[in-house]
Amino acid sequence: MLLTIDVGNTHTVLGLFDGEDIVEHWRISTDARRTADELAVLLQGLMGMHPLLGDELGDGIDGIAICATVPSVLHELREVTRRYYGDVPAVLVEPGVKTGVPVLTDHPKEVGADRIINAVAAVELYGGPAIVVDFGTATTFDAVSARGEYVGGVIAPGIEISVEALGVKGAQLRKIEVARPRSVIGKNTVEAMQSGIIYGFAGQVDGVVNRMARELADDAEDVTVIATGGLAPMVLGESSVIDEHEPWLTLIGLRLVYERNVSRM
């Protein structure tokens, strides 16, 4: 089976693939202080609970694919693959790795690996033109052309960052649970903040996507809009532009990149 690891700024998502099917997944906090040995223990604890894997670390794992937006964590995961999975083919997404998606930006190396991986999966699953909206620490909007090229995107503050900023900077405000309020017009401070977050972000998504789609295609209706990320479900029901919800888009992209590179190793 293939182990895929997507390291974000706040959370790390792991997925276990049996062929093209994701059979298990886990979400843990991203901690840049964890060493390779600590990460190995964490992996053993998670995967040791799965009935298709053995009790020893690495049992049942035939390949590993990793992308990370946190360089220090990528460094430690590289050591994990070397020390604990030495006989298992591993693909770490970085410059030189074949993705099949040309990056047509001014500085391609500045584009986050997860954003390229999302584009890979979007092209494979839905074709182009497409826009991927990833609800993570930042809310990112990534544009893929009709020819399957990554052409650029938009980066905005994420939902959790915005909630935290309101709680820190607002003298009479506090951090709240991100949940749908009873109505758009809040009857108390908590509901007013929840409304601002949920409907404010839905409006942001609709506005940004509509503008991107007009630049991306002659007919904006031809653009497929895919939502992913842990907080996507909070906005799905309120946005009018999202066509598809694929929570495992990045993990699927990692599987595809692994398959495109493992034969070259």
NORVENZI-V887503 format. One record per residue. N is the residue number from 1. RES is the residue in one small letter. PSI is psi in degrees with one decimal (NA if undefined). OMEGA is omega in radians with two decimals (* if undefined). D_FIRST is the distance of its C-alpha to the first C-alpha in whole Angstrom. Layout:
BEGIN
{{N;RES;PSI;OMEGA;D_FIRST} {N;RES;PSI;OMEGA;D_FIRST}}
END
This chain:
BEGIN
{{1;m;157.1;-3.10;0} {2;l;127.9;3.06;4} {3;l;123.3;3.10;7} {4;t;139.3;-3.08;10} {5;i;119.1;3.11;13} {6;d;106.5;-3.09;16} {7;v;111.0;3.06;19} {8;g;177.0;-3.12;23} {9;n;-32.8;-3.09;26} {10;t;-44.2;-3.09;26} {11;h;153.6;3.02;23} {12;t;128.5;-3.13;19} {13;v;130.6;3.13;16} {14;l;140.3;3.11;13} {15;g;145.3;3.14;10} {16;l;119.9;-3.11;7} {17;f;135.4;2.93;6} {18;d;98.8;-2.97;5} {19;g;-126.6;3.13;7} {20;e;-3.0;-3.06;10} {21;d;132.5;3.04;10} {22;i;118.4;-3.01;10} {23;v;-14.1;3.11;10} {24;e;152.4;3.10;11} {25;h;153.9;3.12;13} {26;w;152.8;3.06;15} {27;r;124.3;3.13;18} {28;i;164.5;3.09;20} {29;s;146.5;3.05;24} {30;t;123.2;-3.13;24} {31;d;109.0;-3.09;26} {32;a;-10.9;-3.11;27} {33;r;-13.2;-3.11;28} {34;r;135.7;3.08;25} {35;t;170.6;3.10;25} {36;a;-40.7;-3.14;22} {37;d;-40.2;3.11;22} {38;e;-41.2;3.11;22} {39;l;-38.2;3.13;19} {40;a;-41.5;3.11;17} {41;v;-40.8;3.13;19} {42;l;-44.6;3.11;18} {43;l;-42.2;-3.14;15} {44;q;-40.0;3.13;15} {45;g;-40.9;-3.13;17} {46;l;-50.1;-3.04;15} {47;m;-20.7;3.10;12} {48;g;-17.2;3.14;14} {49;m;-10.0;-3.06;15} {50;h;131.2;-3.05;12} {51;p;-21.2;-3.10;13} {52;l;-6.3;-3.12;9} {53;l;155.9;3.13;9} {54;g;176.7;-3.11;12} {55;d;-27.1;-3.10;15} {56;e;146.4;3.13;15} {57;l;126.1;3.13;13} {58;g;-16.8;3.13;10} {59;d;124.3;3.10;10} {60;g;-6.2;3.13;6} {61;i;119.4;-3.12;5} {62;d;-16.1;-3.13;5} {63;g;160.2;-3.13;7} {64;i;136.8;3.05;9} {65;a;131.0;-3.01;11} {66;i;136.6;2.87;14} {67;c;147.3;-3.06;18} {68;a;139.2;3.03;21} {69;t;-2.6;-3.14;24} {70;v;105.3;-3.03;25} {71;p;-38.7;-3.11;26} {72;s;-36.3;3.11;26} {73;v;-39.1;3.08;23} {74;l;-40.6;3.11;21} {75;h;-44.3;-3.12;23} {76;e;-36.3;3.11;22} {77;l;-31.6;3.05;18} {78;r;-39.6;3.11;19} {79;e;-34.8;3.08;20} {80;v;-46.9;-3.13;17} {81;t;-35.8;-3.12;15} {82;r;-44.3;-3.00;18} {83;r;-38.7;-3.01;19} {84;y;-18.2;-3.14;16} {85;y;43.0;-3.02;13} {86;g;-28.7;-3.11;16} {87;d;1.6;-3.08;14} {88;v;127.4;3.07;11} {89;p;132.8;-3.12;11} {90;a;135.0;3.08;12} {91;v;116.8;3.05;14} {92;l;121.6;-3.04;17} {93;v;114.9;3.14;19} {94;e;174.2;-3.14;22} {95;p;134.0;-3.11;25} {96;g;-15.6;3.11;24} {97;v;133.0;-3.12;21} {98;k;121.9;3.09;21} {99;t;-25.8;-3.07;21} {100;g;0.4;3.14;23} {101;v;109.8;3.06;25} {102;p;139.5;-3.13;28} {103;v;107.3;-3.04;30} {104;l;59.7;3.09;33} {105;t;169.3;-3.13;34} {106;d;-39.0;-3.11;37} {107;h;84.0;-3.05;35} {108;p;-34.2;-3.10;31} {109;k;-14.3;3.13;30} {110;e;-15.7;-3.09;31} {111;v;128.7;-3.12;29} {112;g;140.8;-3.12;26} {113;a;-37.6;-3.12;23} {114;d;-32.5;-3.13;21} {115;r;-38.0;3.06;24} {116;i;-41.9;3.13;23} {117;i;-39.6;3.07;20} {118;n;-39.6;3.12;21} {119;a;-40.1;3.10;23} {120;v;-49.2;-3.12;21} {121;a;-38.5;-3.13;19} {122;a;-43.5;3.12;23} {123;v;-43.6;-3.10;24} {124;e;-42.0;-3.03;21} {125;l;-36.6;-2.97;21} {126;y;-12.6;-3.08;25} {127;g;-177.9;3.13;27} {128;g;164.1;0.01;29} {129;p;151.4;-3.12;32} {130;a;157.1;3.03;30} {131;i;127.1;3.09;30} {132;v;125.0;3.07;27} {133;v;113.8;-3.07;28} {134;d;115.0;-3.10;26} {135;f;89.6;3.12;28} {136;g;-147.8;3.08;27} {137;t;-43.9;2.90;29} {138;a;154.2;2.96;31} {139;t;115.0;-3.10;31} {140;t;144.3;3.10;30} {141;f;119.3;-3.07;31} {142;d;131.4;-3.04;30} {143;a;132.1;3.10;31} {144;v;129.5;-3.08;30} {145;s;173.1;3.11;32} {146;a;-22.7;3.12;32} {147;r;8.0;3.09;31} {148;g;27.6;3.14;28} {149;e;141.5;3.02;30} {150;y;116.4;-3.02;29} {151;v;-6.2;3.11;33} {152;g;-172.0;-3.11;33} {153;g;-165.5;-3.10;33} {154;v;141.5;3.07;35} {155;i;125.4;3.12;34} {156;a;157.5;3.07;36} {157;p;139.8;-3.12;36} {158;g;173.0;-3.10;33} {159;i;-48.8;-3.10;34} {160;e;-37.8;3.08;33} {161;i;-42.8;-3.12;35} {162;s;-41.4;3.10;38} {163;v;-44.7;-3.14;38} {164;e;-40.4;3.14;38} {165;a;-39.5;3.10;41} {166;l;-42.5;-3.13;43} {167;g;-33.5;-3.11;43} {168;v;-43.1;-3.01;44} {169;k;-21.0;-3.14;47} {170;g;119.9;-3.04;48} {171;a;-36.2;-3.11;51} {172;q;19.5;-3.14;51} {173;l;164.2;3.14;47} {174;r;166.0;3.11;44} {175;k;136.4;-3.04;41} {176;i;166.3;2.99;40} {177;e;134.2;3.09;37} {178;v;105.9;-3.11;35} {179;a;158.3;-3.14;36} {180;r;126.8;3.14;38} {181;p;173.1;-3.13;42} {182;r;-32.1;-3.12;44} {183;s;165.7;3.12;46} {184;v;-41.7;3.12;46} {185;i;105.8;-3.10;49} {186;g;140.2;3.14;48} {187;k;-4.9;3.08;51} {188;n;173.5;-3.04;50} {189;t;-43.2;-3.12;48} {190;v;-48.1;-3.13;45} {191;e;-35.4;3.11;45} {192;a;-40.1;3.10;46} {193;m;-41.9;3.11;44} {194;q;-41.1;3.12;41} {195;s;-42.7;3.13;43} {196;g;-38.7;-3.14;43} {197;i;-55.2;-3.04;39} {198;i;-54.3;-3.06;38} {199;y;-27.9;3.06;40} {200;g;-43.4;3.12;41} {201;f;-35.8;3.07;37} {202;a;-41.9;3.10;37} {203;g;-38.1;3.09;40} {204;q;-46.2;-3.13;39} {205;v;-48.1;-3.12;36} {206;d;-43.2;-3.10;38} {207;g;-46.9;-3.11;41} {208;v;-44.9;-3.11;38} {209;v;-43.3;3.14;36} {210;n;-40.9;3.12;40} {211;r;-41.9;3.11;41} {212;m;-42.8;-3.09;38} {213;a;-36.7;3.13;38} {214;r;-29.7;3.09;41} {215;e;-26.1;-3.00;41} {216;l;-30.9;-3.05;37} {217;a;153.0;3.09;39} {218;d;-36.3;3.10;42} {219;d;110.5;-3.09;41} {220;a;-24.4;3.14;39} {221;e;-18.3;3.14;38} {222;d;-11.5;-3.06;36} {223;v;126.0;3.06;34} {224;t;129.4;-3.12;31} {225;v;120.2;-3.07;30} {226;i;129.4;3.09;27} {227;a;140.8;3.07;26} {228;t;178.1;-3.13;24} {229;g;154.8;-3.03;23} {230;g;-29.2;-3.08;24} {231;l;5.4;-3.14;28} {232;a;-41.6;-3.10;28} {233;p;-23.9;-3.14;28} {234;m;-25.3;-3.04;32} {235;v;-19.9;-3.02;33} {236;l;-47.1;-3.05;32} {237;g;-12.6;-3.07;34} {238;e;-15.8;3.14;37} {239;s;141.3;-3.11;36} {240;s;-1.6;-3.01;38} {241;v;-12.7;-3.06;36} {242;i;125.2;-3.12;32} {243;d;-37.3;-3.05;31} {244;e;146.1;3.02;27} {245;h;116.5;3.12;25} {246;e;94.8;-3.06;21} {247;p;-23.8;-3.08;20} {248;w;28.9;-3.06;17} {249;l;-45.8;-3.11;18} {250;t;-39.8;3.12;17} {251;l;-39.2;3.08;13} {252;i;-42.1;3.09;14} {253;g;-38.5;3.09;16} {254;l;-40.4;3.09;13} {255;r;-42.7;-3.13;11} {256;l;-43.4;3.14;14} {257;v;-38.1;3.08;15} {258;y;-47.2;-3.11;12} {259;e;-31.5;-3.12;12} {260;r;-13.6;-3.07;16} {261;n;-25.9;-2.98;16} {262;v;-30.1;-3.14;14} {263;s;-16.0;-3.13;16} {264;r;-5.6;-3.03;19} {265;m;NA;*;18}}
END
